[in-house]
Amino acid sequence: MRNMLVKGYQINTLVLEDIIKNLKEQDTLSKTGNSNTIGWILGHILAGRGSVLNLLKIKYEKLDNEEQYKRGSEKKDDIKIDPVKAMAVFKERGKQIEEAVMQADESVLDEEISYKLPGGGSRVKDAIHFSAWHETFHIGQIDLILAALGKGGIK
């Protein structure tokens, strides 16, 4: 079960790295239609990994203005993010999540959280699993934006 919880984060790291490997900071202002920019989406999935670390009670270094990437925050189209630095943080937080999950006592993973997730789960392990799916969704969103703008996309 622990391996399944971390596998999504490992795969997401490999896929995101491939998708953004040629991205420049200016490209992170890209979006389609009324979507969020790639920069905001990158910040959002980094903040998501931070939320998982919080659930696991793991200390981590927050990004400047990390709160602006939370769900429901004011939409901003001028957020640039350095893809190389973002990827480094993404990998580091992924490593921290993996280590914490693999070493956590089962009671920590089964601990109830204060909210219900889509699908009805309400334990730490449910939130970890949902968060991996959530970032997979947003990585796909980045890929679709890049493909729509002729700047790449998974082939």
Secondary structure, 3 states (H helix, E strand, C coil): CHHHHHHHHHHHHHHHHHHHCCCCHHHHHCCCCCCCCHHHHHHHHHHHHHHHHHHCCCCCCCCCCHHHHCCCCCCCCCCCCCHHHHHHHHHHHHHHHHHHHHHCCHHHHCCECCCCCCCCCCEHHHHHHHHHHHHHHHHHHHHHHHHHCCCCCCC
